[in-house]
Amino acid sequence: MNTTLPRAFDNEPLSLSPDRLLPSRPLPKQVDESRKFQQIKASIREVGIIEPIAVSGPERKTGLYLVLDGHLRMHAAQQLGLDLLPCLVAHDDEGFTYNKRVNRLATVQEHYMILRSLERGVSEERLARALDVNIHSIRRKRDLLDGICAEVVDMLKEQNFPADIMRHLRKMKPPRQIECADLMLSLNNFSTYYAAALLAATPPEQLCDPERPKKFLGVSAEQMARMEREMASVQSRFKAVELSYGTDVLNLVMMRGYVGKLIANAAATRFMQQYYPEFLEEFRSIAAMSTLDDKAPVAIE
């Protein structure tokens, strides 16, 4: 049996002129002013197009290649006056297949990329120009993992998050760093404000510098102490819910199935309607639930 899988793209990119590319969708009117477009344009100006533009095979009548992914790169290259653009020919004529195979760069991976570039002799100034950021931002990303334990790096290596999160985590001792990273992953909350709240709720003995007081604008020492107690209580309750969530969902599924069969019985429904109508309404609500998060289930008629 032949187990060879068909290739989704050609092995080698083509160099095509912009007039041979046909956009598959129009760009927004304000695209030239967007931050993302300015970064792409700066990168192409400094180092060229790194990721080829994804196109489908040429049309028989016109010979044009339909652009599946890379409209911003193509638009930026046209503005910069590039004559030839690297293009990767896809064997499917839609953009979903291509984007499904693209792995976006995570924050930790970006840190390693910057370190490797610096080790190979690329200057901070050139990196800043290529990424359209200031040198301070490059240095902050370079030092992203300073003071962060290896376990946290492994936990967050595939996540996208603001670099300021690490600024808060490095003020904590490794066990507290791991605990906070686990909370952020569980809640899927990687905001700087949440990391600052976790730092505010960290007891002094779990800080790297317990003698240095935590300072937050507009928060008094009494409010800080109360925040620590409340956050500790919330974390404790969250962990308890997390541990019992699987069992609760299993019980819900079993209970929902049983109640659904009960109210499907016409004789049982008539009996409850006559003597226990309030129970019947609750049973219908339970049978309509699909998850523990349902708040307003639709009653089954």
Long-range contacts (C-beta under 8 A, 24 or more apart in sequence): 6-91, 7-91, 8-90, 8-91, 8-92, 8-97, 8-98, 8-101, 9-54, 9-88, 9-89, 9-90, 9-91, 9-98, 10-88, 10-89, 10-91, 13-52, 13-86, 13-87, 13-88, 13-89, 14-86, 14-87, 14-88, 14-89, 15-84, 15-85, 15-86, 15-87, 16-55, 16-65, 16-84, 16-85, 16-87, 17-83, 17-84, 17-85, 18-74, 18-77, 18-78, 18-82, 18-85, 20-63, 20-64, 20-65, 21-53, 21-55, 21-64, 21-65, 21-67, 21-74, 21-85, 21-87, 22-59, 22-62, 22-64, 22-65, 22-66, 22-67, 23-67, 23-71, 23-74, 24-66, 24-67, 24-68, 24-71, 24-95, 25-71, 27-71, 27-72, 27-75, 31-72, 31-75, 32-79, 36-72, 37-72, 37-75, 37-76, 38-132, 39-131, 39-132, 39-133, 40-72, 40-73, 40-76, 41-76, 41-79, 41-80, 41-132, 42-129, 42-130, 42-131, 42-132, 43-130, 43-131, 43-132, 44-73, 44-76, 44-77, 44-80, 44-82, 45-80, 45-129, 46-126, 46-129, 46-130, 47-130, 49-73, 49-77, 49-82, 49-85, 49-86, 52-86, 52-87, 52-88, 53-85, 53-86, 53-87, 53-88, 54-87, 54-88, 54-90, 54-95, 54-98, 55-87, 55-88, 55-89, 55-90, 56-89, 56-90, 56-92, 56-93, 57-89, 57-91, 57-93, 65-89, 66-93, 68-93, 68-94, 68-95, 68-98, 69-95, 69-98, 69-99, 69-102, 104-160, 106-157, 106-158, 106-159, 106-160, 107-144, 107-156, 107-159, 107-160, 107-161, 107-163, 108-144, 108-145, 108-153, 108-156, 108-157, 108-158, 108-159, 109-157, 110-141, 111-141, 111-142, 111-144, 111-145, 114-138, 114-141, 114-142, 115-142, 118-142, 146-170, 147-208, 148-177, 149-174, 149-177, 149-178, 151-177, 151-178, 151-181, 152-177, 152-178, 152-181, 155-181, 155-182, 155-185, 156-181, 156-184, 156-185, 159-185, 159-190, 160-190, 161-190, 162-190, 162-191, 162-192, 164-192, 164-195, 165-190, 165-192, 165-195, 168-192, 168-195, 168-196, 168-198, 168-199, 169-195, 169-199, 170-208, 171-199, 171-207, 171-208, 171-209, 172-199, 172-202, 172-206, 172-207, 172-208, 173-206, 173-207, 173-208, 175-206, 176-202, 176-206, 176-207, 179-235, 183-235, 183-238, 186-238, 186-242, 187-238, 197-227, 197-231, 198-231, 200-224, 200-227, 200-228, 200-231, 201-227, 201-228, 201-230, 201-231, 201-232, 201-235, 202-228, 203-228, 203-232, 245-292, 248-292, 249-291, 249-292, 252-289, 252-292, 255-286, 256-286, 256-287, 256-289, 259-283, 259-286, 259-287, 260-287, 263-287, 263-300
